[in-house]
Amino acid sequence: MLLGLFGLLLASYLGAQTAVVLAPTPRFTQLDNSGRPLSFGCVFTYQVASTTPLATYTDYTGVTVNPDPVILTAGGTANIWLLAGQAYTFRVKSAGGTNCASGSTLYTVDGIGGGSSVLTTAVTYSTTPTFIDAAQIQLFTITLTGNASAQPMSFVGVTPPGLIYFQITQDGSGGHTFAWPANTVGGCTIAAGAGQVTTQAFIYNGTNATATGPCVTGNGPAVNVGSLVATGNVTASRLISTITTGTSPLVVTSTTEVANLNSNLLEGFDWASPGTIGSTAPNTGAFTTFVLNSSTIQTGVQGSDTHLLSAGTVANSSPILCTDANGGATTSNCAAGSTPQRVVLGSPVGMTGNLQATILTESVTFPSGVGTYRADVRYGVFITAGSNACVAEVVDATNSHAFAISAQDSNGVGYIGLSGAEVSANTYAAGATVTFNLAAQCNDAAAPHLVGATVNSGLLTMSPNGVTFLEVIPVLSN
């Protein structure tokens, strides 16, 4: 009976328990070395482990900043409210002079406050750099200008577990080594290339900082442009680009299909036909035939006929980019090509002997996708030139590059046809806008001085009429 009654009383007592915490000191109170209130002493507050002042506040609102230093009352007390999540260093001095200037330092304590602070610390390079973890989430950055062997890490105001990140950058020379602090576990071998960055994460368990995964190294993704590959009954109709970044065992690879180049491309050639100034009779001689994205047979061109065909009605001409399973010409499944950025001359342009003239201008915007690009430039220009010799080229006016040069002497017959094609040696960033000019120049030989770029001329009959044009095609490159 007595035991049962005791059990009921105990159960009633346990059910009445309430969670409680110890009340904090409502005011900061400081004693001197003899245990007496530190009357009119001073409290200096800094960012943890430094001499950089860090403000405190008079109450919970965080509106009014305390003076620096905080002057204690006669009873050695003060209202000191700390920034949430910040670790402080306190330096306490006894009274004496203005702001305790002649007082004695009683002690200095690091790591007061702390909590869930976030801190980025730029560590100055030395051969033996020191890393002080003063926050729950700590980022260290350092740029190596030589080899470094780090001192053991110290931890101030951090309650385990704490997260630590290192970001180690090679300078412009590169090749520097880094030895991790002795109380870290699992630090990787950092990247050695000039300008490369190594990032690795650690967790602090109260004793050591242990790596939570492999490091990530590099200074950006590497783009490797593959070769043209066949799909179905289409030969070489897709360009595959592969992007790889990271260091084993954390390597990320992405493969992307890129538009190919089988669109309206006529490879460059130079030519001049015999004839008489003022004559409207068709020229004769050894002419070749070529096709331009249609069934129309273009005749009257003396010289090379190397070309590519795009999807459309295909005539008997080779090489042909799209073929069927038996090697015959086909228009089915030909992949869409990159859209050429093209301008044509609408009316004749006058030229002055011995002076370079701009015939056409094209502003080209390169694709915005990831990658590096080159410019595939192509042009054709018809010039009435009298007894002169002429030269043409494309000029990248934005970056002062010239390419795709062609030249010919009219041999006194009065007209010249020039064309050229070249993939630029220089590269362009994704999204770049560049101005390209088709330029030509003729000498000033003996009369007649018929100098000017034109769409077509009665001196040469072509059907259909050719045009003076400038065309630029962005090409994904390495």
Secondary structure, DSSP 8 states (H G I E B T S, - for coil): -HHHHHHHHHHHHHHT---------SSEE-B-TTSSB-TT-EEEEEETTSSSB---BSSTT--SB--SSEE--TTSEE--B--TT-EEEEEEE---SGGGTTS-EEEEEEEEE-SS-EEEEE----SS---EE-SSEEEEEEEESS-EE----EESS--SSEEEEEEEEE-SS----EE--TTEES------STT-EEEEEEEE-SS-EEE-S--EEESS-EEEEEEEEEETTEEEEEEEEEEEEEETTEEEEEEEEE-BS-SS-B----B-----TT--S---S--EEEE-SSS-EEEEE-S---B---SS---S-S--S-B-TTS-B--TT---B---EEEE--S-EE--TTS-EEEEEEEEE---SSSEEEEEEEEEEEEEEET-EEEEEEEETTTTEEEEEEEEE-TTSEEEEEEEEEE-SS-EETT-EEEEEEEEEE---SS----EEES-BTTB--SS----EEEEEEEEE-
